Amino acid sequence: MAARVWRSSFKEILGRRLKFSAAGIRLSSSIPGSDVAAPKIPPSLKKGRLLTGTMIGLAIAGGAYVSTVDEATFCGLLFNATRAVNPLFALLDPEAAHRVAVSAASHGFVPREKRPDPAILGLEVWGRKFSNPIGLAAGFDKHAEAVEGLLGLGFGFMEIGSVTPMPQEGNPKPRIFRLPKEGAIINRCGFNSEGIVVVAKRLGAQHGKRKMENTSSSPHSMNDEVKQGGKAGPGILGVNIGKNKTSEDAVADYVQGVHTLSQYADYLVINISSPNTPGLRKLQGRKQLKDLVKKVQAARDEMQWAEDGPPPLLVKIAPDLSKQDLEDIAAVALALRLDGLIISNTTISRPDPVSQHPLAGEAGGLSGKPLFEMSTNVLKEMYILTRGKVPLVGCGGVSSGEDAYKKIRSGASLVQLYTAFAYGGPALIPLIKAELAECLERDGFKSVQEAVGADCR
């Protein structure tokens, strides 16, 4: 069985055009970095070719093991093999490395998780079934280029975006800064987006492909299949929408995003918490938030929906909020029956050990390990303020199964990561899920849902 899987996957890889348009990389018949290559290749492209060649080489070398291992073991070998590749990304500029990673996932040059998730990790939120609560946060696949490949890594869900109505370049480069010893990143990308029209075309194509696959596999299983997974693949897809930097009507921007993209989303997110768009965080004020949520809910509800109804609407908030700010947001969420909150976005503060880092003075939002305690405290506070009536998504500093477990005990039904994935690569995902399952079993919980808010009771 494993041999058949390998032959099929290998044939598929060979059949793909070995092209990484996002990074400006094309593999030719020459060996990357050899004398045959074109002269004066920029160093970043040379490194990109080396990285790409290494990834493909590892995939080919893995075939030697196929005849002696079963499918699950082989799958584990592929994920572990990415540990050898991932350090090479550090040789590239952060933004170039990010483009290569997204392009690799979009072309299928990443392992695909074929092992079932532990049953203890399964849960249902908003009437949607998640095979596990670990998701990829918005910001990694901003333009919906690699949804299938990223969900195939084994995430229970992922979020694309933020997507703005009109295309925009974002802030000037450099705008992403690594702090590897601290497990952190500072970014001030500023909603760089290809715009809702481009993203809608991509999501529409993926949605159509998903429908065709379900129909062809079994005409009677389509509804069950979509219920188990989502509109774009085996996991649940969230669409995160933002406003254009120069827009004078933020509400209109969010309404336009809902009208164009909500039909492809398993859930929608209003991002009003990025620190890199001037004035955006002012929308978290009680009056502004209430007005925004009301109008966006109305825009969503006026559309025609099938039996499943409209996608749930969530709001993503910042960790840099006062007690009064949190109380106001909780009051709006309860009064308007908001479907959920994501807690949290990046922080403009520089908690230890980042405060003494040479890059601490760079403007932008800080993500990663130093954000964990702050974001988890806000998560716990919001769970208490909403009395557990509003599903919460815990985001910020998660790098292990134990971290995910702490988020869940603090009130999160679902957990997102980004920075740890950027540093740890695909091999981190099965590790986090296994650790989380061990934590739940260790403390006697039979499911994720039993553990939600355990530290707040």
Secondary structure as UniProt FT lines:
FT   HELIX           2..15
FT   STRAND          19..20
FT   HELIX           21..23
FT   STRAND          25..26
FT   TURN            32..33
FT   TURN            35..36
FT   HELIX           43..61
FT   HELIX           62..68
FT   HELIX           71..85
FT   HELIX           86..91
FT   HELIX           94..106
FT   TURN            107..108
FT   HELIX           119..121
FT   STRAND          123..125
FT   TURN            126..127
FT   STRAND          128..130
FT   STRAND          134..136
FT   TURN            138..139
FT   TURN            142..143
FT   HELIX           147..151
FT   TURN            152..154
FT   STRAND          157..163
FT   STRAND          176..179
FT   HELIX           180..182
FT   STRAND          184..187
FT   HELIX           196..217
FT   TURN            219..220
FT   HELIX           222..228
FT   STRAND          236..241
FT   TURN            245..246
FT   HELIX           250..261
FT   HELIX           262..264
FT   STRAND          267..271
FT   TURN            275..276
FT   TURN            278..279
FT   HELIX           280..284
FT   HELIX           286..301
FT   TURN            307..308
FT   STRAND          313..317
FT   HELIX           323..335
FT   TURN            336..337
FT   STRAND          340..343
FT   TURN            352..353
FT   HELIX           354..356
FT   TURN            358..361
FT   STRAND          365..368
FT   HELIX           369..371
FT   HELIX           372..385
FT   TURN            386..388
FT   STRAND          392..395
FT   HELIX           401..409
FT   TURN            410..411
FT   STRAND          412..417
FT   HELIX           419..424
FT   TURN            426..427
FT   HELIX           428..442
FT   TURN            443..444
FT   HELIX           448..451
FT   TURN            452..453
FT   HELIX           454..456
//
